[in-house]
Amino acid sequence: MNWLQRFMYGRYGNDQLNLALMGLYLVLYLISSLFRVDSLALLATVLPAIMLLRMLSRHPEKRRAENAKFLELVRPIVRWYNVKKCRRQDREHCYFRCPNCGQQLRVPKGKGKLSITCRSCGVSFEKKT
């Protein structure tokens, strides 16, 4: 194992972009094998080579910049998923948007018809919880 540590010294290693490329590779490989699409199979064989080149790169600042750009592009999707997951798991509250400013508001469930006042703009509206 010591030889692997010496070999990887000064190299970039793995990051979130490589994990996403691995997931894309698996999806493309499954689709290409199920539907016999040769162009997807070719693309699926290129992705592991890109991942390996990124992992063994001796330019970590460039790889970090690529990963940061990827994370910046993916951040809205991840945030949306986390909000949806939180709302599904929250059994005690209802979520509404203010009709004036669009602010997300949380109110307790099972209270009947409530008059909700937005904290950011002060507009009141009624909703059933």
C-alpha positions as CSV (number, residue, x, y, z in Angstrom):
1,M,0.0,0.0,0.0
2,N,3.0,2.3,0.5
3,W,3.7,2.2,-3.2
4,L,0.2,3.5,-3.9
5,Q,0.7,6.4,-1.5
6,R,4.0,7.3,-3.1
7,F,2.5,7.0,-6.6
8,M,-0.5,9.3,-5.7
9,Y,1.7,11.9,-3.9
10,G,1.2,15.2,-5.8
11,R,-1.7,14.0,-7.8
12,Y,-5.3,15.3,-7.6
13,G,-7.3,12.2,-6.6
14,N,-11.1,11.9,-6.6
15,D,-13.8,14.6,-6.2
16,Q,-17.5,15.2,-6.8
17,L,-17.1,15.7,-10.5
18,N,-15.5,12.3,-10.9
19,L,-18.3,10.7,-8.9
20,A,-20.9,12.4,-11.2
21,L,-18.9,11.2,-14.3
22,M,-19.0,7.7,-12.8
23,G,-22.8,7.9,-12.4
24,L,-23.1,9.2,-16.0
25,Y,-20.9,6.4,-17.2
26,L,-23.1,3.7,-15.5
27,V,-26.3,5.2,-16.9
28,L,-24.9,5.5,-20.4
29,Y,-23.5,1.9,-20.2
30,L,-26.8,0.5,-19.1
31,I,-28.7,2.4,-21.8
32,S,-26.3,1.4,-24.5
33,S,-26.3,-2.2,-23.5
34,L,-30.1,-2.4,-23.2
35,F,-30.9,-0.6,-26.5
36,R,-27.8,-1.5,-28.5
37,V,-26.8,2.2,-29.1
38,D,-23.1,2.2,-30.3
39,S,-22.6,5.9,-30.0
40,L,-23.5,5.8,-26.3
41,A,-21.2,2.8,-25.8
42,L,-18.4,4.8,-27.3
43,L,-19.1,7.8,-25.1
44,A,-19.4,5.4,-22.1
45,T,-15.9,4.1,-22.8
46,V,-14.4,7.7,-23.0
47,L,-15.8,8.7,-19.6
48,P,-13.5,6.4,-17.5
49,A,-10.5,7.7,-19.3
50,I,-11.4,11.3,-18.5
51,M,-12.0,10.3,-14.9
52,L,-8.6,8.5,-14.7
53,L,-6.8,11.5,-16.3
54,R,-8.4,13.9,-13.8
55,M,-7.5,11.6,-10.8
56,L,-3.8,11.3,-11.9
57,S,-3.4,14.9,-12.9
58,R,-0.5,16.9,-11.3
59,H,-2.4,20.2,-11.8
60,P,-4.6,20.2,-8.7
61,E,-5.5,23.9,-9.0
62,K,-7.1,23.3,-12.5
63,R,-9.0,20.3,-11.2
64,R,-10.3,22.2,-8.2
65,A,-11.5,25.0,-10.6
66,E,-13.3,22.4,-12.7
67,N,-14.9,20.8,-9.7
68,A,-15.9,24.3,-8.3
69,K,-17.5,25.1,-11.6
70,F,-19.4,21.8,-11.6
71,L,-20.6,22.3,-8.1
72,E,-21.8,25.8,-8.9
73,L,-23.8,24.4,-11.8
74,V,-25.3,21.6,-9.7
75,R,-26.0,23.6,-6.6
76,P,-29.5,24.8,-7.6
77,I,-30.6,21.2,-8.4
78,V,-29.2,19.9,-5.1
79,R,-30.8,22.8,-3.1
80,W,-34.2,22.1,-4.8
81,Y,-33.9,18.4,-4.0
82,N,-33.0,19.1,-0.4
83,V,-36.0,21.5,0.0
84,K,-38.4,18.9,-1.5
85,K,-37.0,16.2,0.7
86,C,-37.4,18.4,3.8
87,R,-41.0,19.2,2.9
88,R,-41.8,15.6,2.4
89,Q,-40.4,14.6,5.8
90,D,-42.0,17.5,7.7
91,R,-45.4,16.2,8.8
92,E,-46.2,19.0,11.1
93,H,-46.1,22.0,8.8
94,C,-47.6,23.3,5.5
95,Y,-45.6,25.5,3.1
96,F,-47.0,28.4,1.2
97,R,-45.5,31.2,-1.0
98,C,-46.4,34.8,-0.4
99,P,-48.5,36.0,-3.4
100,N,-46.7,39.4,-3.2
101,C,-43.0,38.7,-2.8
102,G,-42.7,34.9,-3.3
103,Q,-41.2,34.3,0.2
104,Q,-41.6,30.7,1.4
105,L,-43.7,30.6,4.6
106,R,-44.2,27.7,7.0
107,V,-47.3,27.3,9.1
108,P,-48.6,24.5,11.4
109,K,-50.8,21.8,9.9
110,G,-54.3,21.0,11.0
111,K,-55.2,24.5,12.2
112,G,-58.0,25.1,9.7
113,K,-58.2,28.4,7.8
114,L,-55.4,30.7,8.9
115,S,-54.6,34.3,8.2
116,I,-50.9,34.2,7.2
117,T,-48.8,37.4,7.4
118,C,-45.6,37.5,5.3
119,R,-42.6,38.5,7.5
120,S,-40.7,40.1,4.6
121,C,-43.4,42.3,3.0
122,G,-46.2,42.3,5.6
123,V,-49.0,41.1,3.2
124,S,-51.8,39.0,4.8
125,F,-53.6,36.2,3.0
126,E,-55.8,33.3,4.1
127,K,-55.0,29.6,3.5
128,K,-56.4,26.3,4.7
129,T,-53.8,24.2,6.5
